[in-house]
Amino acid sequence: MEESRIEDAFRLFDDAHTEDPRTVSINGKKIPWSSHYHWRMSHWLDRFEPEASTPLRLAARCQHIRRWKIPRTGYPEGKPGYKTWRRDMAVFHGQEAGKILSKCGFDKATVSRVKDLLEKKGLKTDPDTQTLEDVICLVFLENEFAEFATKHKEEKVLGIIRKTWAKMSKRGHEEALRLAGTLPSEAADLIGKALTTEEAQ
């Protein structure tokens, strides 16, 4: 019964992801950015934590649900505006996910737990929250980092790598280093440089 509810939620989450106006080209075919992103979230969670709890599986599949509805441009420039946007987005994601989860018959405790995960409550102390953060970072490294690195100055890129690294667990670091070996050499070199210079400081 629970697995059936999870499948129903995944289907409705995926329907929402197809609404994303952004697209990404995968094997020569354009698909909604959010569809690809959340498929990779589920892929990496299955690989990183095969016995993941139900709330964690659900949270991974709706991590950025309808993010385009609240654009970053609607907030002030700078770090305070960015942090406010991030907080508002986490709450919004939880609300959107909650509507779907309730429709699928999940109890209030599960809905509340998914919302807590999406808001990253207990990072570094809650194992599920930490696993979700590790998976988010891995998906970023796999799908966005190489292109991101070509669009920004090296110092900014190195800073992003260090901030990403600080959020991850030891297991996450190990998986990220394996993943780095599959990236373009320029991107992999930046990861190595960021971690080496950080250790030297």
C-alpha positions as CSV (number, residue, x, y, z in Angstrom):
1,M,0.0,0.0,0.0
2,E,2.7,2.5,0.9
3,E,4.7,1.7,-2.2
4,S,1.6,2.4,-4.2
5,R,1.2,5.8,-2.5
6,I,4.9,6.6,-3.2
7,E,4.4,5.8,-6.9
8,D,1.3,8.0,-7.0
9,A,3.2,10.9,-5.4
10,F,6.1,10.4,-7.8
11,R,3.7,10.5,-10.7
12,L,2.1,13.8,-9.5
13,F,5.5,15.3,-8.7
14,D,6.7,14.4,-12.2
15,D,3.6,16.0,-13.7
16,A,4.4,19.2,-11.8
17,H,8.0,19.1,-13.0
18,T,6.9,19.0,-16.7
19,E,5.4,22.5,-16.2
20,D,8.9,23.9,-15.9
21,P,9.5,26.4,-18.7
22,R,13.2,25.8,-18.6
23,T,14.6,23.0,-20.7
24,V,17.8,20.9,-20.8
25,S,19.1,18.9,-23.7
26,I,19.7,15.2,-22.8
27,N,21.0,13.0,-25.6
28,G,19.8,15.5,-28.1
29,K,16.3,15.8,-26.7
30,K,14.9,18.8,-24.9
31,I,13.1,18.0,-21.6
32,P,11.9,20.1,-18.7
33,W,14.9,21.0,-16.5
34,S,12.9,20.0,-13.4
35,S,12.1,16.6,-14.8
36,H,15.7,15.7,-15.4
37,Y,16.9,17.2,-12.1
38,H,14.5,15.2,-10.0
39,W,15.1,12.0,-11.9
40,R,18.8,12.4,-11.0
41,M,17.9,13.2,-7.4
42,S,16.1,9.8,-7.2
43,H,18.9,8.1,-9.0
44,W,21.6,9.4,-6.7
45,L,19.5,8.7,-3.6
46,D,18.9,5.1,-4.7
47,R,22.7,4.8,-5.2
48,F,23.8,6.6,-2.1
49,E,21.2,5.3,0.3
50,P,19.3,2.2,-1.1
51,E,17.3,1.8,2.1
52,A,16.2,5.4,2.3
53,S,13.1,6.1,4.4
54,T,9.8,7.0,2.7
55,P,9.9,10.7,3.6
56,L,13.5,10.9,2.3
57,R,12.5,9.3,-1.0
58,L,9.6,11.7,-1.4
59,A,11.6,14.8,-0.5
60,A,14.3,13.9,-3.0
61,R,11.7,13.7,-5.8
62,C,10.2,17.2,-5.0
63,Q,13.3,19.1,-3.8
64,H,12.7,22.0,-6.2
65,I,9.1,21.5,-7.0
66,R,7.8,24.5,-9.0
67,R,10.8,26.6,-8.1
68,W,10.3,28.8,-11.2
69,K,7.1,30.2,-9.5
70,I,9.2,32.3,-7.2
71,P,12.2,33.7,-9.2
72,R,15.3,35.0,-7.5
73,T,14.9,38.3,-9.3
74,G,11.9,39.0,-7.1
75,Y,14.3,39.5,-4.2
76,P,17.0,42.1,-3.4
77,E,20.5,41.5,-4.7
78,G,23.1,40.4,-2.2
79,K,23.4,37.7,0.4
80,P,20.5,38.9,2.7
81,G,18.1,38.8,-0.3
82,Y,19.5,35.4,-1.4
83,K,19.0,33.9,2.0
84,T,15.5,35.2,2.3
85,W,14.7,33.8,-1.1
86,R,16.1,30.4,-0.1
87,R,14.1,30.3,3.1
88,D,10.9,31.3,1.3
89,M,11.5,28.7,-1.4
90,A,12.0,25.9,1.1
91,V,8.6,26.7,2.7
92,F,7.0,27.0,-0.7
93,H,8.4,23.6,-1.7
94,G,7.0,22.1,1.4
95,Q,3.6,23.6,0.8
96,E,3.4,22.3,-2.8
97,A,4.7,18.9,-1.8
98,G,2.2,18.7,1.1
99,K,-0.8,19.3,-1.2
100,I,0.3,16.3,-3.4
101,L,1.2,14.1,-0.5
102,S,-2.1,14.7,1.3
103,K,-3.9,13.9,-2.0
104,C,-2.1,10.6,-2.2
105,G,-3.2,9.7,1.3
106,F,0.0,10.2,3.3
107,D,-0.6,10.9,7.0
108,K,0.2,14.3,8.7
109,A,3.4,12.9,10.2
110,T,4.8,11.9,6.9
111,V,3.8,15.3,5.3
112,S,5.4,17.1,8.2
113,R,8.6,15.1,8.0
114,V,8.9,15.8,4.2
115,K,8.5,19.5,4.9
116,D,11.2,19.4,7.6
117,L,13.6,17.7,5.2
118,L,12.9,20.2,2.4
119,E,13.6,23.0,4.9
120,K,16.9,21.2,5.8
121,K,16.1,21.1,9.5
122,G,18.8,19.3,11.5
123,L,21.5,19.5,8.9
124,K,24.6,17.8,10.3
125,T,22.6,16.1,13.1
126,D,19.6,14.5,11.3
127,P,20.8,11.6,9.1
128,D,18.0,12.0,6.5
129,T,18.5,15.7,6.2
130,Q,22.3,15.1,5.8
131,T,21.7,12.4,3.2
132,L,19.4,14.7,1.2
133,E,22.0,17.5,1.3
134,D,24.7,15.1,0.1
135,V,22.5,14.0,-2.8
136,I,21.7,17.6,-3.7
137,C,25.4,18.4,-3.9
138,L,26.1,15.3,-6.0
139,V,23.4,16.2,-8.5
140,F,24.9,19.7,-8.7
141,L,28.4,18.4,-9.3
142,E,27.1,15.9,-11.9
143,N,24.8,18.2,-13.9
144,E,25.6,21.8,-13.3
145,F,29.1,22.4,-12.0
146,A,31.1,22.1,-15.2
147,E,28.9,24.6,-17.0
148,F,28.8,26.9,-13.9
149,A,32.6,26.9,-13.8
150,T,32.8,28.3,-17.3
151,K,30.6,31.2,-16.5
152,H,32.2,32.6,-13.4
153,K,35.5,33.8,-12.2
154,E,37.8,31.1,-10.7
155,E,37.7,32.6,-7.2
156,K,33.9,32.5,-7.1
157,V,33.9,28.9,-8.3
158,L,36.5,27.9,-5.7
159,G,34.3,29.5,-3.0
160,I,31.2,27.6,-4.2
161,I,33.1,24.3,-4.1
162,R,34.3,24.9,-0.6
163,K,30.8,25.9,0.6
164,T,29.4,22.8,-1.1
165,W,32.0,20.6,0.5
166,A,31.3,22.0,4.0
167,K,27.6,20.9,3.7
168,M,28.5,17.3,2.9
169,S,29.2,14.3,5.1
170,K,32.4,12.2,4.9
171,R,30.5,9.6,2.8
172,G,29.3,12.5,0.5
173,H,32.9,13.6,0.1
174,E,34.0,10.1,-0.9
175,E,31.3,9.9,-3.5
176,A,31.9,13.4,-4.8
177,L,35.6,12.6,-5.3
178,R,34.7,9.6,-7.4
179,L,32.2,11.7,-9.4
180,A,34.9,14.4,-9.9
181,G,36.9,11.8,-11.9
182,T,34.1,11.6,-14.5
183,L,34.0,15.4,-15.0
184,P,35.8,17.4,-17.7
185,S,39.4,17.9,-16.6
186,E,39.0,21.6,-16.2
187,A,36.2,21.1,-13.7
188,A,37.9,18.3,-11.9
189,D,41.1,20.4,-11.5
190,L,39.1,23.2,-9.9
191,I,37.7,20.8,-7.4
192,G,41.2,19.6,-6.6
193,K,42.5,23.2,-6.3
194,A,39.6,24.3,-4.0
195,L,40.1,21.4,-1.6
196,T,43.9,21.7,-1.6
197,T,44.0,25.4,-1.0
198,E,41.3,25.0,1.7
199,E,43.4,22.4,3.5
200,A,46.5,24.7,3.3
201,Q,44.6,27.6,5.0
